[in-house]
Amino acid sequence: MTLDTLVKLAEFIGGAAVVISLIYLALQARQSAQMEKSENYGRVFDMASAIISRVIENAEVANLMIVGSTNIDEMETVDRVRFGLLMYDIFGAYEFVFEQSQAKALPKHVWAHYLQHLEFWSSLPGVKKWWASKKAIFSAHFMDIASAYIEKPGLSPEETREMWRTW
């Protein structure tokens, strides 16, 4: 074997090693992205479960949700603040899902599912009134999405009371 042949063989082996390394890195990046989506999906589930658990386990919180979403003006100041924080928690979860979906760190169907929930909450008169004064605490992109639903006609306080009564 000549020196020239050895150099060409070394170049070939080096090139093959680079290609194999790039394939390996691509597979690792794909696996990492899949793990991130899975972890974010778990976080979304945990956030939703925490909110639901508070309502299930505490009749006072459930009442705050019902009265506040029906007519926030009927609430005392302390309850109005508590309702506002509950809504911030709910809309904050939606914002997280939206932002993660936009970053492709969650499957699109997850945001589509939560968008239906956002539409539901946005139809309630007390939530509409809360949003009018608190929307600026959210990101501009999410604010645009949520505001589009808030601005649609929604339920009246009477329809909301009946909805909760027959839930």
Secondary structure, 3 states (H helix, E strand, C coil): CCHHHHHHHHHHHHHHHHHHHHHHHHHHHHHHHHHHHHHHHHHHHHHHHHHHHHHHHCHHHHHHHHHHHHCHHHCCHHHHHHHHHHHHHHHHHHHHHHHHHHCCCCCHHHHHHHHHHHHHHHCCHHHHHHHHHHHHHCCHHHHHHHHHHHCCCCCCHHHHHHHHHCC
